[in-house]
Amino acid sequence: MLGSDIYTCSSKNIIRLFFFFFFCVCVCVCERTKMVLELWKMKRDFMKTRLNKVTGYFVPSFLRTVLF
């Protein structure tokens, strides 16, 4: 009976540890994805600005992105 209670308690702890690990992985993946999307957006804005400078146009949205 006592061994059964210890086993149940440790399995609950293992389940909690698994969910904590899963939560941490989800948060890390979410943060990484957000960072990659922000970098992609900055690169896209930079390429648009560069293209517009070559063609003679100016994009103030890129300056707003850089300054603010």
MDTraj code that builds the backbone (N, CA, C; nanometers):
import mdtraj as md
import numpy as np

residues = "MET LEU GLY SER ASP ILE TYR THR CYS SER SER LYS ASN ILE ILE ARG LEU PHE PHE PHE PHE PHE PHE CYS VAL CYS VAL CYS VAL CYS GLU ARG THR LYS MET VAL LEU GLU LEU TRP LYS MET LYS ARG ASP PHE MET LYS THR ARG LEU ASN LYS VAL THR GLY TYR PHE VAL PRO SER PHE LEU ARG THR VAL LEU PHE".split()
xyz = np.array([
    [0.0829, -0.1194, 0.0000],
    [0.0000, 0.0000, 0.0000],
    [0.0867, 0.1249, 0.0000],
    [0.1910, 0.1244, 0.0834],
    [0.2780, 0.2408, 0.0922],
    [0.3563, 0.2601, -0.0379],
    [0.4050, 0.1499, -0.0948],
    [0.4780, 0.1585, -0.2217],
    [0.3890, 0.2098, -0.3336],
    [0.2627, 0.1722, -0.3306],
    [0.1674, 0.2187, -0.4316],
    [0.1482, 0.3700, -0.4231],
    [0.1404, 0.4242, -0.2996],
    [0.1236, 0.5689, -0.2825],
    [0.2461, 0.6450, -0.3325],
    [0.3646, 0.5917, -0.3063],
    [0.4878, 0.6579, -0.3526],
    [0.4926, 0.6567, -0.5052],
    [0.4549, 0.5443, -0.5651],
    [0.4568, 0.5345, -0.7113],
    [0.3596, 0.6345, -0.7738],
    [0.2390, 0.6473, -0.7169],
    [0.1397, 0.7416, -0.7679],
    [0.1912, 0.8846, -0.7560],
    [0.2522, 0.9155, -0.6437],
    [0.3038, 1.0504, -0.6209],
    [0.4146, 1.0817, -0.7211],
    [0.5055, 0.9882, -0.7450],
    [0.6158, 1.0148, -0.8368],
    [0.5656, 1.0240, -0.9810],
    [0.4637, 0.9469, -1.0161],
    [0.4115, 0.9571, -1.1525],
    [0.3443, 1.0925, -1.1736],
    [0.2795, 1.1461, -1.0692],
    [0.2226, 1.2808, -1.0801],
    [0.3334, 1.3831, -1.0996],
    [0.4433, 1.3642, -1.0258],
    [0.5554, 1.4565, -1.0408],
    [0.6163, 1.4480, -1.1805],
    [0.6254, 1.3280, -1.2346],
    [0.6785, 1.3111, -1.3703],
    [0.5864, 1.3785, -1.4714],
    [0.4562, 1.3633, -1.4533],
    [0.3602, 1.4276, -1.5438],
    [0.3717, 1.5794, -1.5340],
    [0.3842, 1.6316, -1.4119],
    [0.4010, 1.7765, -1.3947],
    [0.5299, 1.8248, -1.4599],
    [0.6372, 1.7481, -1.4413],
    [0.7650, 1.7838, -1.5023],
    [0.7547, 1.7822, -1.6543],
    [0.6850, 1.6834, -1.7099],
    [0.6662, 1.6762, -1.8544],
    [0.5889, 1.7977, -1.9051],
    [0.4799, 1.8350, -1.8367],
    [0.4021, 1.9508, -1.8801],
    [0.4816, 2.0803, -1.8670],
    [0.5628, 2.0920, -1.7612],
    [0.6478, 2.2097, -1.7455],
    [0.7488, 2.2182, -1.8599],
    [0.8122, 2.1052, -1.8932],
    [0.9077, 2.1006, -2.0037],
    [0.8386, 2.1342, -2.1357],
    [0.7203, 2.0784, -2.1579],
    [0.6438, 2.1053, -2.2799],
    [0.6087, 2.2532, -2.2898],
    [0.5680, 2.3138, -2.1775],
    [0.5358, 2.4563, -2.1739],
    [0.6590, 2.5406, -2.2081],
    [0.7739, 2.5063, -2.1507],
    [0.8974, 2.5803, -2.1792],
    [0.9356, 2.5698, -2.3265],
    [0.9212, 2.4511, -2.3838],
    [0.9523, 2.4330, -2.5256],
    [0.8581, 2.5169, -2.6115],
    [0.7297, 2.5176, -2.5775],
    [0.6329, 2.5975, -2.6541],
    [0.6658, 2.7461, -2.6470],
    [0.7020, 2.7947, -2.5283],
    [0.7367, 2.9365, -2.5129],
    [0.8611, 2.9695, -2.5947],
    [0.9619, 2.8834, -2.5896],
    [1.0854, 2.9074, -2.6656],
    [1.0586, 2.9080, -2.8156],
    [0.9791, 2.8129, -2.8634],
    [0.9472, 2.8070, -3.0064],
    [0.8683, 2.9302, -3.0477],
    [0.7737, 2.9724, -2.9633],
    [0.6928, 3.0905, -2.9938],
    [0.7807, 3.2152, -3.0017],
    [0.8707, 3.2333, -2.9047],
    [0.9598, 3.3494, -2.9046],
    [1.0522, 3.3466, -3.0256],
    [1.1036, 3.2297, -3.0586],
    [1.1940, 3.2160, -3.1740],
    [1.1198, 3.2499, -3.3029],
    [0.9974, 3.2006, -3.3168],
    [0.9182, 3.2286, -3.4362],
    [0.8895, 3.3773, -3.4478],
    [0.8564, 3.4414, -3.3354],
    [0.8288, 3.5846, -3.3366],
    [0.9535, 3.6628, -3.3784],
    [1.0699, 3.6222, -3.3273],
    [1.1942, 3.6904, -3.3615],
    [1.2257, 3.6735, -3.5104],
    [1.2075, 3.5523, -3.5628],
    [1.2339, 3.5273, -3.7047],
    [1.1398, 3.6099, -3.7914],
    [1.0122, 3.6196, -3.7530],
    [0.9175, 3.6996, -3.8303],
    [0.9541, 3.8474, -3.8281],
    [1.0001, 3.8989, -3.7131],
    [1.0411, 4.0388, -3.7056],
    [1.1632, 4.0642, -3.7931],
    [1.2602, 3.9721, -3.7905],
    [1.3787, 3.9880, -3.8754],
    [1.3410, 3.9826, -4.0233],
    [1.2495, 3.8925, -4.0591],
    [1.2062, 3.8828, -4.1980],
    [1.1372, 4.0113, -4.2415],
    [1.0545, 4.0687, -4.1532],
    [0.9852, 4.1935, -4.1849],
    [1.0848, 4.3073, -4.2036],
    [1.1862, 4.3153, -4.1160],
    [1.2876, 4.4197, -4.1296],
    [1.3652, 4.4036, -4.2601],
    [1.3992, 4.2797, -4.2944],
    [1.4725, 4.2546, -4.4189],
    [1.3862, 4.2918, -4.5388],
    [1.2584, 4.2581, -4.5333],
    [1.1676, 4.2910, -4.6426],
    [1.1562, 4.4421, -4.6600],
    [1.1399, 4.5150, -4.5486],
    [1.1324, 4.6609, -4.5559],
    [1.2618, 4.7200, -4.6097],
    [1.3756, 4.6644, -4.5665],
    [1.5046, 4.7140, -4.6147],
    [1.5180, 4.6923, -4.7650],
    [1.4776, 4.5749, -4.8123],
    [1.4882, 4.5466, -4.9559],
    [1.3943, 4.6363, -5.0355],
    [1.2742, 4.6639, -4.9843],
    [1.1829, 4.7558, -5.0529],
    [1.2445, 4.8942, -5.0618],
    [1.3034, 4.9412, -4.9522],
    [1.3643, 5.0738, -4.9503],
    [1.4814, 5.0795, -5.0471],
    [1.5610, 4.9755, -5.0476],
    [1.6763, 4.9714, -5.1381],
    [1.6304, 4.9730, -5.2833],
    [1.5287, 4.8963, -5.3133],
    [1.4753, 4.8929, -5.4492],
    [1.4180, 5.0282, -5.4874],
    [1.3470, 5.0921, -5.3958],
    [1.2882, 5.2225, -5.4250],
    [1.3945, 5.3305, -5.4400],
    [1.5053, 5.3209, -5.3671],
    [1.6134, 5.4172, -5.3845],
    [1.6764, 5.4024, -5.5221],
    [1.6885, 5.2798, -5.5689],
    [1.7456, 5.2564, -5.7019],
    [1.6539, 5.3139, -5.8084],
    [1.5240, 5.2984, -5.7918],
    [1.4300, 5.3484, -5.8922],
    [1.3987, 5.4960, -5.8743],
    [1.4459, 5.5581, -5.7647],
    [1.4262, 5.7016, -5.7460],
    [1.3123, 5.7377, -5.6527],
    [1.2508, 5.6408, -5.5872],
    [1.1421, 5.6687, -5.4941],
    [1.1924, 5.6535, -5.3508],
    [1.1162, 5.7031, -5.2570],
    [1.1572, 5.6998, -5.1166],
    [1.0432, 5.6448, -5.0326],
    [1.0757, 5.5564, -4.9404],
    [0.9734, 5.4945, -4.8563],
    [0.9934, 5.5396, -4.7115],
    [0.9096, 5.6293, -4.6594],
    [0.9271, 5.6746, -4.5213],
    [0.8917, 5.5688, -4.4169],
    [0.8187, 5.4640, -4.4553],
    [0.7821, 5.3614, -4.3574],
    [0.9058, 5.2897, -4.3044],
    [1.0073, 5.2745, -4.3883],
    [1.1300, 5.2106, -4.3423],
    [1.1970, 5.2957, -4.2345],
    [1.1987, 5.4268, -4.2541],
    [1.2573, 5.5154, -4.1532],
    [1.1790, 5.5087, -4.0227],
    [1.0476, 5.5006, -4.0327],
    [0.9670, 5.4870, -3.9112],
    [0.9989, 5.3564, -3.8395],
    [1.0211, 5.2502, -3.9168],
    [1.0557, 5.1214, -3.8571],
    [1.1906, 5.1295, -3.7869],
    [1.2862, 5.1974, -3.8488],
    [1.4202, 5.2056, -3.7909],
    [1.4222, 5.2991, -3.6705],
    [1.3575, 5.4143, -3.6810],
    [1.3652, 5.5147, -3.5756],
    [1.2799, 5.4810, -3.4545],
    [1.1659, 5.4167, -3.4764],
    [1.0760, 5.3902, -3.3631],
    [1.0704, 5.2436, -3.3328],
])
top = md.Topology()
chain = top.add_chain()
for i, resn in enumerate(residues, 1):
    res = top.add_residue(resn, chain, resSeq=i)
    for name in ("N", "CA", "C"):
        top.add_atom(name, md.element.get_by_symbol(name[0]), res)
traj = md.Trajectory(xyz[None], top)
